[in-house]
């Protein structure tokens, strides 16, 4: 393969891209607020995708899956979202006069499907980040984010950036979709620990949306807007107490809590242990608890491991926010 055609391959014929787990909604920002997560123990909580050169005579698309949750994926590679990513990226390249290079992809699926931790966004972002790096990064950040939103929308039924934006860009993202701006990062409270727990069960995004009312009371809409504005303002002005006090959900949690066995017990335990806030991660069943003290956060994690996790698929992690977002981590899985 000519290095003139693919500058990135001057040194490598394989790239591995990592995309972190994310928590959307964050109680106060339904569909517009999301955070990328990084375990404090240094482990990776997210998917990795390897994109490597293939012979010119190889089949046009080749995908294999490994990882803890690979068995949850479709057997037919063309029913995997990575196939759609490959097609869409090829179309995007064609629009700028470039061609897709012969390649193979390997998905390391480390996030459970339907967990509320941005599993589909994770695969989409890692795949497109890997494809773009492999081809010498011809697509800019805005074009990539649009493509990621489109792919995520094929899974959830409509485009939502509150998982793909933090997963791709890192940190705490406020989805704007105004004035040509999709999403922008807002300041974070670096002293906060985010204890996230996936119980091992599944709540589909479709089911979680179906349980929501078709209409809301005016007072609930006003409360939602007021609290979201207060949280963003408090984030910019460093008012930690104010930010924590408004991390409450009047849009989704009152209805979705019924879908998550043990959620009320988690909330009660968290309150007893000094939590700043507790909420549902994305559409559930994962939950998050915000704490300031690492020892308290570790105790909360251990409690959820013992009392909220229901099977071997579940887990709990103490995290900070992942400020880096998606990135190339090397050449081999």
Secondary structure as the mmCIF struct_conf table of DSSP 4:
data_model
#
loop_
_struct_conf.conf_type_id
_struct_conf.id
_struct_conf.beg_label_comp_id
_struct_conf.beg_label_asym_id
_struct_conf.beg_label_seq_id
_struct_conf.end_label_comp_id
_struct_conf.end_label_asym_id
_struct_conf.end_label_seq_id
TURN_TY1_P TURN_TY1_P1 UNK A 3 UNK A 5
HELX_RH_3T_P HELX_RH_3T_P1 UNK A 7 UNK A 10
TURN_TY1_P TURN_TY1_P2 UNK A 11 UNK A 11
BEND BEND1 UNK A 13 UNK A 13
STRN STRN1 UNK A 14 UNK A 20
STRN STRN2 UNK A 22 UNK A 24
BEND BEND2 UNK A 25 UNK A 25
TURN_TY1_P TURN_TY1_P3 UNK A 26 UNK A 28
TURN_TY1_P TURN_TY1_P4 UNK A 30 UNK A 32
STRN STRN3 UNK A 33 UNK A 39
TURN_TY1_P TURN_TY1_P5 UNK A 40 UNK A 41
BEND BEND3 UNK A 42 UNK A 42
STRN STRN4 UNK A 46 UNK A 53
TURN_TY1_P TURN_TY1_P6 UNK A 56 UNK A 57
BEND BEND4 UNK A 58 UNK A 58
BEND BEND5 UNK A 60 UNK A 60
STRN STRN5 UNK A 63 UNK A 66
BEND BEND6 UNK A 67 UNK A 67
TURN_TY1_P TURN_TY1_P7 UNK A 68 UNK A 69
HELX_RH_3T_P HELX_RH_3T_P2 UNK A 70 UNK A 72
BEND BEND7 UNK A 73 UNK A 73
BEND BEND8 UNK A 75 UNK A 76
HELX_RH_3T_P HELX_RH_3T_P3 UNK A 77 UNK A 79
BEND BEND9 UNK A 80 UNK A 80
HELX_RH_AL_P HELX_RH_AL_P1 UNK A 81 UNK A 95
TURN_TY1_P TURN_TY1_P8 UNK A 96 UNK A 97
HELX_LH_PP_P HELX_LH_PP_P1 UNK A 100 UNK A 102
STRN STRN6 UNK A 103 UNK A 108
BEND BEND10 UNK A 111 UNK A 111
TURN_TY1_P TURN_TY1_P9 UNK A 113 UNK A 114
BEND BEND11 UNK A 115 UNK A 117
HELX_RH_AL_P HELX_RH_AL_P2 UNK A 119 UNK A 134
TURN_TY1_P TURN_TY1_P10 UNK A 135 UNK A 136
BEND BEND12 UNK A 139 UNK A 139
HELX_RH_AL_P HELX_RH_AL_P3 UNK A 141 UNK A 156
BEND BEND13 UNK A 157 UNK A 158
TURN_TY1_P TURN_TY1_P11 UNK A 162 UNK A 163
HELX_RH_AL_P HELX_RH_AL_P4 UNK A 164 UNK A 169
BEND BEND14 UNK A 171 UNK A 171
STRN STRN7 UNK A 172 UNK A 178
TURN_TY1_P TURN_TY1_P12 UNK A 179 UNK A 180
STRN STRN8 UNK A 181 UNK A 186
TURN_TY1_P TURN_TY1_P13 UNK A 190 UNK A 191
STRN STRN9 UNK A 193 UNK A 198
BEND BEND15 UNK A 200 UNK A 200
HELX_RH_AL_P HELX_RH_AL_P5 UNK A 205 UNK A 210
TURN_TY1_P TURN_TY1_P14 UNK A 211 UNK A 211
BEND BEND16 UNK A 212 UNK A 212
BEND BEND17 UNK A 214 UNK A 215
HELX_RH_AL_P HELX_RH_AL_P6 UNK A 218 UNK A 237
TURN_TY1_P TURN_TY1_P15 UNK A 238 UNK A 238
HELX_RH_AL_P HELX_RH_AL_P7 UNK A 240 UNK A 245
TURN_TY1_P TURN_TY1_P16 UNK A 246 UNK A 246
BEND BEND18 UNK A 250 UNK A 252
HELX_RH_AL_P HELX_RH_AL_P8 UNK A 253 UNK A 256
HELX_RH_3T_P HELX_RH_3T_P4 UNK A 257 UNK A 259
BEND BEND19 UNK A 260 UNK A 260
TURN_TY1_P TURN_TY1_P17 UNK A 261 UNK A 262
HELX_RH_AL_P HELX_RH_AL_P9 UNK A 263 UNK A 272
TURN_TY1_P TURN_TY1_P18 UNK A 273 UNK A 274
BEND BEND20 UNK A 276 UNK A 276
STRN STRN10 UNK A 277 UNK A 280
TURN_TY1_P TURN_TY1_P19 UNK A 282 UNK A 283
BEND BEND21 UNK A 284 UNK A 285
STRN STRN11 UNK A 287 UNK A 291
BEND BEND22 UNK A 292 UNK A 292
HELX_RH_AL_P HELX_RH_AL_P10 UNK A 294 UNK A 307
TURN_TY1_P TURN_TY1_P20 UNK A 308 UNK A 308
BEND BEND23 UNK A 311 UNK A 311
TURN_TY1_P TURN_TY1_P21 UNK A 312 UNK A 313
STRN STRN12 UNK A 315 UNK A 321
BEND BEND24 UNK A 323 UNK A 324
BEND BEND25 UNK A 326 UNK A 326
STRN STRN13 UNK A 327 UNK A 330
BEND BEND26 UNK A 331 UNK A 331
#
